[in-house]
Amino acid sequence: MMNPDKFYSIVVPLYNEEENVPLLINTVKDIMKEYRYELILVDDFSTDRTAMAIKKIAASDVVLIELTKNYGQSSALMAGIDYASGDHIITMDGDMQNDPSDIPMMIKKINENEYDLVIGKRQKRQDNLVRTFPSKIANFIIRRTTKLNVTDHGCALKVFNSETAKNLDLYGESHRFITLHAHLNGARITEVPIKHHARQFGVSKYGIGRTTKVINDLILLLFNQKYLQKPIYLFGNIGLATFISGMLINIYLLIEKFMGYSIGGRPLLILGILLVFVGIQLFTTGIIIDLLMKTYYESQKKRPFNIRKVSVF
């Protein structure tokens, strides 16, 4: 049942979606007519007439944010989320591959259950192999390396409570891992099946070149999850293993030297010395990063934890 007291912010990043904008605005207006809402359209410095198309059709419930240059989807999303004032914040793509008709079902899901984030799982995804293959790899890696059992991290259609959305920090291409960001912040998450359509207008902005960016962001996120507060455990362990390997090689060569063998021209000697120095460097790197981590929290008066709520009886 609809809660008339709730206000919803729909955030849509746009880049060269001139032909999709009228359909997007009219469809959202029709679907959300029984809700109190605002539609926040973030134009990420489009090179076509996206902004003009919005201004021609925009009504009182539409907000247009125009960025000064092309910052990318993560920054565009954060600009919209920062501006949003809704009790719940809904994100979706502007290419109309997400179906706004799924929004009421997702709103009902987050209102009736104690979830912080409801995300869509695209059924019969209408994308080519260039988009689906890297996505499947990333989804598999996340499921195997975290406790987050979500199958479609790349789906843009999501419904957050306001606090969860406002606590997101998105950089680079990390909008693709919003669900993992929220999970690391302690959000309660569920996944629901939604419709997915083929793009009717415009061209996809996703190319195979973005795959390396996605992989780099994923590695960074996994590091943050396991080692942000204890980096010495990662660098220290690798450093110790490398140092010990080098020392074992050097001890072996020293024994051979005492036995009368020549070791001066052997590549193994170079490897042994190199491993010792690399091990020392890795260990000291872990110490330095550990100090930087403490400075990061203490200088901003942050705490390495989030409190869900405090009940006083």
N, C-alpha and C positions, 0 to 999 in steps of 0.2 A: 504493500500500500504506500502511496506517495506521502511523504512528510512535507507539508506545505511550509514548514519553518526552515527547511534546509535550502541552502543556496549553492549552486553548482557553477564552477568555472571550467569551461572547455578550452583547452590550450592546443592550438594547431600551428606548428611551424610550417612556413611556406617558402618554396624557392621555385620560381618559374611555373606557377600553377594557375595562370591566367584563365584558362578554359575550365578548370575544375572549381574555381572559387564560387561562381554563381550557384552551381549545383550543391556545393558544400553548405553555403549559407542557407539556402532554401530548404534543404533536407534537414539540417539541424533545427531550423525554426519550426518545421512541421513536427519533428519527433519530440522536441522539448517544449511544446506549447503548454503543457500542463505543469511545467516546472519553473521555478525561479532560477534563472541562469544568466551567464554572460559568455559570449563567444569571443575568445582572445586569439586574434590572428597575428602571427609574428612573421613579417616579411623579411627574410634573411637576404636583403639586398638583391632582389630578383632583377634580372636583366630584361624581362618582358614587362607587360603592363599589369602585373598581379595587383599592385597597390591601387591602381586606377580602377580595376575591376571591383575591388572591395569597396572603394569609396562610392561607386555608382549604385551599389545595391545595399550597402550597410544600413542597418536600422539602429535603434537606441540600445539594443542589447549586444551590439557588436563593437569590439575594441580592436583597433589596428595599431600594432607596434612595428615601426620601421627601423631596422638596424642600419648603422652607418656604413657597414661593409659586410661582405659574406663571411660570417664567423663560423658557420657550420650548424648542424642540427642540434648538437648538445647545448650550445650557447643560446640558440633561438628558443629551445625548450625552457632553459633556465630563466630567460627574460620574461617569458609568458608566465611561468610559475611564480616568479618574484612579484609580478603585478597582480596575480590572481587573488581574489578575496573570498572565494567560496569555501563552504564547509568541507566540500569534496572537490578535488581537482581531477578533471578528465583529460587525458592526452590522446591524440590520434594524429595520423598523417593526413596531409591535405590532398592526396592523390585520389581519394575516394575508393581506395582498395579496402579500407575499413568501412564497415557499414554502420552509420549512426543509429540505425534501428536496434542495434545490440546494446546501446547505452542504457535504456531503462531497465533491462534485465540485469545488467551489471550494477546499476545503482541499487536495485532491490537486493541484490546479493550482499553488497557491502553494508546496507542498512539493517538487514535482518540478522547478520552474523557479526561476530567480533573480529572482523578482518580489517587490516590497515591498507591493504592493496588487493584489488581484484584485477587480474590480467587476462587478456584474451588468448585463446589458442586457435590459430587459424585452421579452419577445416577446408580441405581440398584447395590448398594454397595455389593461387594463380600466378606463380612467378617462374622464371626460367632457372636453369641449373646454375648459372653464374651467381644468383642470389641465394638459392636454397642450399647448395652444397656447403659453402662456408658457414652458413647458419647452423646446419646440422652438426658440423664439427664442433662449433663453439658450444652448442647446447649439450652435446655429449660430454665435452671436457668439464663443463660446469657441473653437470650431474654427478660425474665421477669424482670430482675433487671437492665438492661441497655437500652439505646436507640438504640443499635446496632441490626438491623434486619438481622442477618446472620444465616443460618440454619445448616451450616456444618463447625464448627470451627476446626475440626480435620483433614481436608483435607490438605495434605502437599504441594500440587501444588499451588503455588502462584507466582504472578509477582508484584514486588515492584518497585517504583522509588528508586534510590540509597539512597536518604536522609532518606526516611521512614525506609528502612531496616537497615541503619547504626545507627539509633536512638533507635533501639530495645535493651532492656536489658533483657536477658533470663537467668533464673536460675532454678534449680530443674527440674520439668517437665513442665515448663511454655511455652515450644515450642508449646504445644497444644492450647495455647491461644494467639498466635502471633497476630491474627486479633484483639483481644481485646486490646492487648498492643498498636498496631498501632492506634486503635480508641481512646484510652486514650491520645495519643500524637497528636490527631487532624487530622488523615489521612482521606481522602475521599475514601470510600471503596465500591466496588460492587462485586457481586457474579455471576458466570456464570456456567452453567451445563457442566460437563466433564465426560469422560468415566472412568470406574473403572473395573479392572480385578482381578481375583483370583490370588493369589500367585502361581507361577509355581515351583520355586526352594527355598530351605531353609525353615526356620520356622519363624513364627511371634515372635517378641520380646515382644509383649504386652500380659500381663497376668492380671488376676483379681486383683492381688496384687498391681497393679499400680493405682487402682481406688482411694484409700485413698490419694495417692500423688496428684492426679488430683484435688480431692476435696479441699485439703489444699491449693494448688496453686490458685484455683478459689476463695476461701475465702479471701486470701491475695490480689488478684487482685481487688476484689470488695471493700475491705477496702481501697486500694490505690485510687480507683476511687472516693469514696465518702468522705473519712475522712483523707487522707494523709496530707492535708494542714489545717485541722481543727479537729484533733483527740479529742480535749476536748469536741466536740459536741457529740461524741459517748460515751466516757468513763464518761464524766461529766453527761450526761443525765441518763445513767444507774446508775451511782453512786448516783445521787440525788434521783432517784426513789427508790433505795435500802435503802438509808439513811432515807427517809421519811417513808417508810414501817416499818422499824425498830422502828422509833420514835413513830409511831402510836400504834404499839404493846406495847411498853414500857409505853406510856401514859395510854393505856387501863388497863394494869396490875397495874399501880400506883393507878388508880381510885379504882380498886378492893381491893388493899392493904388498902386504906383509909376506904373502906367499911367493913373491918375486915376479908377478905379472905386471906388465906395463898398462897403466890405465889413463895416461895423459891424453891420448888421442881418441878415446872411446866416447861415442855420442851419449852413452848411458851416464857418464859423469856430468855432462852438460844438463841432461834431464834431471838428475838428482839434485844438482845445485838449483836449477830453475824451480823445481817443485818446492824446495825449502823456502825460497824467497817469495814465491806466489802464496804459499801457505801463511807466511808471516803477514803479507799484505792483506790477504782476505780477513784474517783475524783482526788486524788493526782497523780495517774498513768496518767490520761489524761493531767495534767499540765506538768509532766515530759516528756511525749512523744511530747507534743507541743513544748517544749524547744529543744528537740532533732531534731525535724523537722526543726526548724529555724536554728539550728547549721548545719544541713545537707546542706541546701541551701547556707547559708552565707559562710561556710568554703570552699566550692568549687566554690564560685561566680556563683552559678546557680540561675536561676529565675524560679518561679513556673508557667511559661507559655512558649509557643512556638510561634514565629512569622512566619507566612507563607511567607510573602514577604513585602517589603517596596517599594512603588512607589513614585518617586519624579518627580514632573511636573514643 
